[in-house]
Amino acid sequence: MNNRESIVRRIDELESENLGLLATMKKSDAHAEKCSKLGLSFAETYPEDLAEYRAANAKYNENEVEIENLKQELADLPEEESPEPVIEEE
């Protein structure tokens, strides 16, 4: 596997991980909305959700920075040369 493939694979891994983190944050958002409608404190009612949300959000943001850095690294790589086509003589 060359450097370009490694970078693309890592970007894919991070984007996939971010989908899971978004699901965690969305679950917490639903609970926060419910608390807001009922006039309850989200932090007091769902302390574990709040902790999970904060951790997921921090990791998501960290991943986004790494993704952007990898995309820039990918853009800075020299273009790979296509192999010359093989022409068979008859």
KOLLOPA-469253 format. One line per field, with one value per atom (N, C-alpha, C, O): residue in one letter; atom name; x, y, z. Coordinates in Angstrom, 1 decimal. Layout:
<gufis>
r = A	...
a = CA	...
x = X	...
y = Y	...
z = Z	...
</gufis>
This chain:
<gufis>
r = M	M	M	M	N	N	N	N	N	N	N	N	R	R	R	R	E	E	E	E	S	S	S	S	I	I	I	I	V	V	V	V	R	R	R	R	R	R	R	R	I	I	I	I	D	D	D	D	E	E	E	E	L	L	L	L	E	E	E	E	S	S	S	S	E	E	E	E	N	N	N	N	L	L	L	L	G	G	G	G	L	L	L	L	L	L	L	L	A	A	A	A	T	T	T	T	M	M	M	M	K	K	K	K	K	K	K	K	S	S	S	S	D	D	D	D	A	A	A	A	H	H	H	H	A	A	A	A	E	E	E	E	K	K	K	K	C	C	C	C	S	S	S	S	K	K	K	K	L	L	L	L	G	G	G	G	L	L	L	L	S	S	S	S	F	F	F	F	A	A	A	A	E	E	E	E	T	T	T	T	Y	Y	Y	Y	P	P	P	P	E	E	E	E	D	D	D	D	L	L	L	L	A	A	A	A	E	E	E	E	Y	Y	Y	Y	R	R	R	R	A	A	A	A	A	A	A	A	N	N	N	N	A	A	A	A	K	K	K	K	Y	Y	Y	Y	N	N	N	N	E	E	E	E	N	N	N	N	E	E	E	E	V	V	V	V	E	E	E	E	I	I	I	I	E	E	E	E	N	N	N	N	L	L	L	L	K	K	K	K	Q	Q	Q	Q	E	E	E	E	L	L	L	L	A	A	A	A	D	D	D	D	L	L	L	L	P	P	P	P	E	E	E	E	E	E	E	E	E	E	E	E	S	S	S	S	P	P	P	P	E	E	E	E	P	P	P	P	V	V	V	V	I	I	I	I	E	E	E	E	E	E	E	E	E	E	E	E
a = N	CA	C	O	N	CA	C	O	N	CA	C	O	N	CA	C	O	N	CA	C	O	N	CA	C	O	N	CA	C	O	N	CA	C	O	N	CA	C	O	N	CA	C	O	N	CA	C	O	N	CA	C	O	N	CA	C	O	N	CA	C	O	N	CA	C	O	N	CA	C	O	N	CA	C	O	N	CA	C	O	N	CA	C	O	N	CA	C	O	N	CA	C	O	N	CA	C	O	N	CA	C	O	N	CA	C	O	N	CA	C	O	N	CA	C	O	N	CA	C	O	N	CA	C	O	N	CA	C	O	N	CA	C	O	N	CA	C	O	N	CA	C	O	N	CA	C	O	N	CA	C	O	N	CA	C	O	N	CA	C	O	N	CA	C	O	N	CA	C	O	N	CA	C	O	N	CA	C	O	N	CA	C	O	N	CA	C	O	N	CA	C	O	N	CA	C	O	N	CA	C	O	N	CA	C	O	N	CA	C	O	N	CA	C	O	N	CA	C	O	N	CA	C	O	N	CA	C	O	N	CA	C	O	N	CA	C	O	N	CA	C	O	N	CA	C	O	N	CA	C	O	N	CA	C	O	N	CA	C	O	N	CA	C	O	N	CA	C	O	N	CA	C	O	N	CA	C	O	N	CA	C	O	N	CA	C	O	N	CA	C	O	N	CA	C	O	N	CA	C	O	N	CA	C	O	N	CA	C	O	N	CA	C	O	N	CA	C	O	N	CA	C	O	N	CA	C	O	N	CA	C	O	N	CA	C	O	N	CA	C	O	N	CA	C	O	N	CA	C	O	N	CA	C	O	N	CA	C	O	N	CA	C	O	N	CA	C	O	N	CA	C	O	N	CA	C	O	N	CA	C	O	N	CA	C	O	N	CA	C	O	N	CA	C	O	N	CA	C	O	N	CA	C	O
x = 0.8	0.0	0.9	1.8	0.6	1.4	0.9	-0.1	1.6	1.3	-0.1	-0.9	-0.4	-1.7	-2.9	-3.9	-2.7	-3.7	-3.9	-5.0	-2.8	-2.8	-3.6	-4.3	-3.3	-4.0	-5.5	-6.3	-5.9	-7.3	-8.0	-9.1	-7.3	-7.8	-8.1	-9.1	-7.1	-7.2	-8.4	-9.1	-8.5	-9.6	-11.0	-11.9	-11.1	-12.3	-12.6	-13.7	-11.5	-11.7	-12.2	-13.2	-11.6	-12.1	-13.5	-14.3	-13.8	-15.2	-16.2	-17.3	-15.8	-16.7	-16.9	-18.0	-15.8	-15.9	-16.8	-17.5	-16.7	-17.5	-19.0	-19.8	-19.3	-20.7	-21.3	-22.4	-20.5	-20.9	-20.9	-21.8	-20.0	-20.0	-21.2	-21.8	-21.6	-22.7	-24.0	-24.9	-24.1	-25.2	-25.3	-26.4	-24.2	-24.1	-24.6	-25.4	-24.1	-24.5	-26.0	-26.6	-26.5	-27.9	-28.8	-29.8	-28.4	-29.1	-29.2	-30.3	-28.1	-28.0	-28.8	-29.5	-28.8	-29.6	-31.1	-31.8	-31.5	-32.9	-33.3	-34.4	-32.4	-32.7	-32.7	-33.5	-31.7	-31.6	-32.9	-33.4	-33.4	-34.6	-35.8	-36.7	-35.9	-37.0	-36.9	-37.9	-35.7	-35.5	-35.9	-36.6	-35.6	-35.9	-37.4	-37.9	-38.1	-39.6	-40.2	-41.3	-39.6	-40.2	-39.6	-40.0	-38.7	-38.1	-37.2	-37.0	-36.6	-35.6	-34.2	-33.9	-33.3	-31.9	-31.3	-31.4	-30.8	-30.3	-29.1	-29.0	-28.2	-27.0	-27.4	-26.7	-28.5	-28.9	-29.7	-29.6	-30.5	-31.4	-30.6	-30.9	-29.7	-28.9	-27.4	-26.8	-26.8	-25.4	-24.5	-23.5	-24.9	-24.1	-24.1	-23.1	-25.3	-25.5	-24.7	-24.1	-24.7	-23.9	-22.4	-21.7	-21.9	-20.5	-20.2	-19.2	-21.1	-20.9	-20.9	-20.1	-21.8	-21.9	-20.6	-20.1	-20.2	-18.9	-17.7	-16.9	-17.6	-16.5	-16.6	-15.7	-17.9	-18.1	-17.8	-17.2	-18.2	-18.0	-16.6	-16.1	-15.8	-14.4	-13.7	-12.8	-14.0	-13.4	-13.7	-12.9	-15.0	-15.5	-14.6	-14.1	-14.5	-13.7	-12.3	-11.7	-11.7	-10.3	-10.2	-9.2	-11.1	-11.1	-11.2	-10.6	-12.1	-12.3	-11.0	-10.6	-10.2	-9.0	-8.0	-7.3	-8.0	-7.1	-7.4	-6.6	-8.7	-9.2	-8.8	-8.3	-8.9	-8.5	-7.0	-6.5	-6.2	-4.8	-4.4	-3.5	-5.1	-4.8	-5.2	-4.5	-6.3	-6.7	-5.7	-5.4	-5.1	-4.1	-2.8	-2.2	-2.5	-1.3	-1.5	-0.6	-2.7	-3.1	-2.9	-2.4	-3.4	-3.3	-1.9	-1.6	-1.0	0.4	1.2	2.3	0.7	1.5	1.6	0.6	2.7	2.8	1.8	1.5	1.3	0.4	1.1	2.3	0.4	1.0	0.9	0.0	2.0	2.0	1.3	1.5	0.5	-0.1	0.9	1.8	0.8	1.7	1.5	0.3	2.5	2.4	1.6	1.8	0.7	-0.1	0.8	1.7	0.5	1.3	0.6	-0.6	1.4	0.9	1.5	2.7	0.6	1.1	1.2	0.3	2.3	2.5	2.0	2.2	1.3	0.8	1.7	1.4
y = -1.2	0.0	1.2	1.3	2.2	3.4	4.4	4.3	5.5	6.6	7.2	7.5	7.4	7.9	7.0	7.5	5.7	4.8	4.8	4.6	4.9	4.9	6.1	6.1	7.3	8.5	8.4	8.8	7.9	7.7	6.8	7.0	5.7	4.7	5.4	5.1	6.1	6.8	7.8	7.9	8.5	9.5	8.7	9.1	7.6	6.8	6.3	6.3	5.9	5.4	6.5	6.3	7.7	8.8	9.2	9.5	9.3	9.7	8.6	9.0	7.4	6.3	6.5	6.4	6.7	6.9	8.1	8.1	9.2	10.4	10.1	10.7	9.2	8.8	8.3	8.6	7.4	6.9	8.0	8.0	8.9	10.0	10.9	11.4	11.1	11.9	11.3	11.9	9.9	9.2	9.4	9.6	9.4	9.6	11.0	11.2	12.0	13.4	13.6	14.4	12.9	13.1	12.6	13.2	11.4	10.9	11.9	12.1	12.5	13.4	14.7	15.3	15.1	16.2	16.0	16.9	14.7	14.4	14.5	15.0	14.1	14.2	15.6	16.0	16.4	17.8	18.5	19.4	18.2	18.9	18.5	19.4	17.2	16.8	17.5	18.0	17.7	18.4	19.9	20.4	20.4	21.8	22.1	23.0	21.2	21.3	21.1	21.7	20.3	20.0	21.0	20.9	21.8	22.8	22.1	22.6	21.0	20.3	20.6	21.1	20.4	20.5	19.3	18.2	19.4	18.3	17.7	16.5	18.5	18.1	17.3	16.3	17.7	17.0	15.7	14.7	15.8	14.7	13.6	12.4	13.9	12.9	13.2	13.6	13.1	13.4	12.5	13.0	11.2	10.3	10.7	10.7	11.1	11.6	12.8	13.0	13.7	15.0	14.6	15.2	13.7	13.3	12.7	12.9	11.8	11.1	12.1	12.0	13.1	14.1	14.9	15.1	15.3	16.1	15.3	15.9	14.1	13.3	13.0	13.1	12.7	12.5	13.7	13.7	14.9	16.1	16.5	16.9	16.3	16.6	15.6	16.1	14.4	13.4	13.7	13.6	14.1	14.4	15.6	15.6	16.7	17.8	17.5	18.0	16.6	16.2	15.5	15.7	14.6	13.8	14.8	14.6	15.8	16.7	17.4	17.7	17.8	18.5	17.5	17.9	16.3	15.3	15.0	14.9	15.0	14.7	15.9	15.6	17.1	18.3	18.2	18.5	17.9	17.8	16.7	16.9	15.6	14.5	14.9	14.5	15.6	16.0	17.0	16.9	17.8	18.7	18.0	18.2	17.0	16.2	15.4	15.3	14.9	14.2	15.1	14.8	16.4	17.3	17.7	18.1	17.7	18.0	16.9	17.2	15.7	14.6	14.8	15.3	14.4	14.4	13.4	12.4	13.8	12.9	11.6	11.7	10.6	9.3	9.2	9.6	8.6	8.4	7.1	6.1	7.2	6.0	5.1	5.7	3.8	3.0	3.1	3.3	2.9	3.0	1.8	0.7	2.0	0.8	-0.1	0.3	-1.4	-2.4	-2.7	-3.0	-2.5	-2.7	-4.0	-4.1	-4.9	-6.2	-6.1	-5.7	-6.6	-6.6	-7.9	-9.0	-7.9	-9.1	-9.6	-10.6
z = 0.0	0.0	0.0	0.8	-0.9	-1.0	0.0	0.6	0.0	1.0	0.7	1.6	-0.6	-1.0	-0.5	0.1	-0.7	-0.3	1.2	1.8	2.0	3.4	3.9	4.9	3.3	3.7	3.4	4.3	2.2	1.9	2.9	3.3	3.2	4.1	5.5	6.1	6.0	7.3	7.3	8.2	6.2	6.1	6.1	6.8	5.4	5.5	6.9	7.3	7.6	9.0	9.9	10.7	9.7	10.6	10.3	11.2	9.0	8.6	9.1	9.5	9.1	9.6	11.1	11.6	11.8	13.2	13.5	14.5	12.7	13.0	12.8	13.5	12.0	11.9	13.2	13.6	13.8	15.1	16.2	17.0	16.1	17.1	16.9	17.9	15.7	15.4	16.0	16.5	15.9	16.4	17.9	18.5	18.6	20.1	20.4	21.3	19.6	19.9	19.6	20.3	18.6	18.2	19.3	19.7	19.9	21.0	22.2	22.8	22.5	23.6	23.2	24.1	22.0	21.5	21.7	22.2	21.5	21.7	23.2	23.5	24.0	25.5	25.9	26.8	25.4	25.8	25.3	26.1	24.2	23.7	24.6	24.9	25.0	25.8	27.2	27.7	27.7	29.0	28.8	29.7	27.7	27.5	27.4	28.0	26.8	26.7	28.1	28.3	28.9	30.2	31.3	32.5	30.9	31.9	32.9	34.0	32.4	33.3	32.9	31.8	33.8	33.5	32.8	33.4	31.6	30.9	31.7	31.8	32.2	33.0	34.2	34.6	34.9	36.1	35.8	36.5	34.7	34.3	33.6	33.9	32.8	32.0	32.1	31.1	33.3	33.4	32.5	32.0	32.4	31.6	30.1	29.4	29.7	28.3	28.0	26.9	29.0	28.8	28.7	27.8	29.5	29.5	28.2	27.5	27.7	26.4	25.3	24.4	25.3	24.3	24.2	23.1	25.4	25.4	24.9	24.1	25.2	24.8	23.3	22.5	22.8	21.4	20.6	19.5	21.1	20.4	20.3	19.2	21.4	21.4	20.4	19.6	20.4	19.5	18.0	17.1	17.8	16.5	15.9	14.8	16.8	16.3	16.1	15.2	16.9	16.7	15.4	14.7	15.1	13.9	12.7	11.7	12.8	11.7	11.4	10.2	12.4	12.2	11.5	10.5	12.0	11.3	9.9	9.0	9.6	8.2	7.3	6.2	7.8	7.0	6.7	5.6	7.8	7.6	6.6	5.8	6.7	5.8	4.3	3.4	4.2	2.8	2.3	1.1	3.1	2.6	2.3	1.2	3.1	2.8	1.5	0.7	1.3	0.0	-1.2	-2.2	-1.0	-2.1	-2.4	-3.6	-1.4	-1.6	-2.2	-2.6	-2.2	-2.8	-4.3	-5.0	-4.9	-6.4	-7.0	-6.4	-8.1	-8.8	-9.2	-9.6	-9.0	-9.4	-10.9	-11.6	-11.5	-12.9	-13.2	-12.6	-14.3	-14.7	-15.5	-16.2	-15.3	-16.0	-17.5	-17.9	-18.2	-19.7	-20.1	-19.6	-21.0	-21.5	-22.3	-23.0	-22.1	-22.8	-24.1	-24.2	-25.2	-26.5	-27.0	-27.2	-27.3	-27.8	-29.3	-30.0	-29.8	-31.3	-31.8	-31.2	-32.9	-33.5	-34.6	-35.3
</gufis>
